[in-house]
Amino acid sequence: MLDTLQMFITIAVIALATFATRALPFICFGSREPPAMLSVIEKNLPPMILLLLVIYCLKDVQWLTAPYGIPELLTIGVVAGLHFWKRNAMLSIFTGTTLYMVLVQFNAFSFL
Protein backbone atom coordinates (compact mmCIF):
# COMPACT_ATOMS: atom_id res chain seq x y z
CA MET A 1 0.00 0.00 0.00
CA LEU A 2 1.32 3.44 -0.92
CA ASP A 3 1.56 6.13 1.69
CA THR A 4 0.62 9.75 0.94
CA LEU A 5 4.11 10.89 -0.11
CA GLN A 6 4.52 7.96 -2.49
CA MET A 7 1.13 8.72 -4.06
CA PHE A 8 2.06 12.38 -4.61
CA ILE A 9 5.41 11.39 -6.11
CA THR A 10 3.70 8.87 -8.40
CA ILE A 11 1.11 11.43 -9.52
CA ALA A 12 3.83 14.04 -10.11
CA VAL A 13 5.92 11.65 -12.22
CA ILE A 14 2.90 10.62 -14.29
CA ALA A 15 1.87 14.26 -14.79
CA LEU A 16 5.41 15.22 -15.82
CA ALA A 17 5.66 12.30 -18.25
CA THR A 18 2.26 13.19 -19.77
CA PHE A 19 3.23 16.84 -20.13
CA ALA A 20 6.59 15.91 -21.67
CA THR A 21 5.02 13.64 -24.28
CA ARG A 22 2.60 16.41 -25.24
CA ALA A 23 5.23 19.16 -25.35
CA LEU A 24 8.07 17.24 -27.02
CA PRO A 25 6.70 17.44 -30.61
CA PHE A 26 6.31 21.21 -30.31
CA ILE A 27 9.83 21.55 -28.94
CA CYS A 28 11.37 19.32 -31.63
CA PHE A 29 9.32 20.42 -34.64
CA GLY A 30 8.04 23.85 -33.69
CA SER A 31 10.11 25.71 -36.26
CA ARG A 32 10.55 23.07 -38.97
CA GLU A 33 8.62 20.45 -40.88
CA PRO A 34 8.55 16.96 -39.32
CA PRO A 35 10.35 14.18 -41.21
CA ALA A 36 8.38 12.23 -43.81
CA MET A 37 8.76 9.01 -41.81
CA LEU A 38 6.90 10.63 -38.91
CA SER A 39 3.98 11.41 -41.23
CA VAL A 40 3.86 7.77 -42.34
CA ILE A 41 3.82 6.63 -38.71
CA GLU A 42 1.15 9.20 -37.82
CA LYS A 43 -1.05 7.95 -40.67
CA ASN A 44 -0.65 4.21 -40.04
CA LEU A 45 -0.28 3.90 -36.27
CA PRO A 46 -3.97 4.06 -35.22
CA PRO A 47 -5.08 1.17 -37.48
CA MET A 48 -2.06 -0.89 -36.41
CA ILE A 49 -2.85 -0.31 -32.73
CA LEU A 50 -6.48 -1.32 -33.27
CA LEU A 51 -5.36 -4.47 -35.09
CA LEU A 52 -3.09 -5.37 -32.18
CA LEU A 53 -5.97 -4.82 -29.75
CA VAL A 54 -8.22 -7.13 -31.78
CA ILE A 55 -5.54 -9.82 -31.91
CA TYR A 56 -4.94 -9.45 -28.18
CA CYS A 57 -8.66 -9.76 -27.45
CA LEU A 58 -8.95 -12.91 -29.56
CA LYS A 59 -5.88 -14.69 -28.18
CA ASP A 60 -7.75 -16.53 -25.41
CA VAL A 61 -10.88 -17.46 -27.35
CA GLN A 62 -11.61 -21.18 -27.19
CA TRP A 63 -12.33 -21.88 -30.86
CA LEU A 64 -12.93 -25.62 -30.39
CA THR A 65 -15.38 -25.46 -27.46
CA ALA A 66 -18.82 -23.87 -27.21
CA PRO A 67 -19.64 -21.10 -28.04
CA TYR A 68 -16.77 -21.45 -30.58
CA GLY A 69 -15.92 -17.74 -30.62
CA ILE A 70 -19.32 -16.82 -32.02
CA PRO A 71 -19.84 -13.81 -29.69
CA GLU A 72 -16.44 -12.43 -30.63
CA LEU A 73 -16.87 -12.97 -34.38
CA LEU A 74 -20.43 -11.62 -34.34
CA THR A 75 -19.29 -8.52 -32.47
CA ILE A 76 -16.35 -7.96 -34.84
CA GLY A 77 -18.74 -8.23 -37.80
CA VAL A 78 -21.20 -5.77 -36.28
CA VAL A 79 -18.44 -3.29 -35.40
CA ALA A 80 -16.86 -3.51 -38.86
CA GLY A 81 -20.21 -3.18 -40.64
CA LEU A 82 -21.33 -0.30 -38.45
CA HIS A 83 -18.04 1.50 -38.90
CA PHE A 84 -18.03 1.13 -42.69
CA TRP A 85 -21.66 2.29 -42.74
CA LYS A 86 -21.55 5.27 -40.35
CA ARG A 87 -17.79 6.08 -40.22
CA ASN A 88 -18.12 6.90 -36.52
CA ALA A 89 -15.47 5.32 -34.30
CA MET A 90 -17.20 6.13 -31.01
CA LEU A 91 -20.48 4.62 -32.19
CA SER A 92 -18.66 1.49 -33.38
CA ILE A 93 -16.67 1.08 -30.16
CA PHE A 94 -19.59 1.63 -27.79
CA THR A 95 -21.97 -0.54 -29.81
CA GLY A 96 -19.42 -3.34 -30.06
CA THR A 97 -18.59 -3.21 -26.36
CA THR A 98 -22.26 -3.20 -25.38
CA LEU A 99 -23.15 -6.03 -27.76
CA TYR A 100 -20.26 -8.19 -26.57
CA MET A 101 -21.07 -7.62 -22.90
CA VAL A 102 -24.74 -8.48 -23.48
CA LEU A 103 -23.85 -11.66 -25.39
CA VAL A 104 -21.37 -12.81 -22.76
CA GLN A 105 -23.26 -11.78 -19.62
CA PHE A 106 -26.56 -13.29 -20.75
CA ASN A 107 -24.77 -16.36 -22.18
CA ALA A 108 -26.64 -15.91 -25.45
CA PHE A 109 -25.06 -18.97 -27.05
CA SER A 110 -25.55 -21.41 -24.18
CA PHE A 111 -27.60 -23.68 -26.41
CA LEU A 112 -24.47 -24.72 -28.34
Secondary structure, DSSP 4 states (H G I P E B T S, - for coil): ---HHHHHHHHHHHHHHHHHHHHHHHHHHSSSPPPHHHHHHHHHHHHHHHHHHHHHHHTT--TTSTTTTHHHHHHHHHHHHHHHHH--HHHHHHHHHHHHHHHHHTTTTTT-
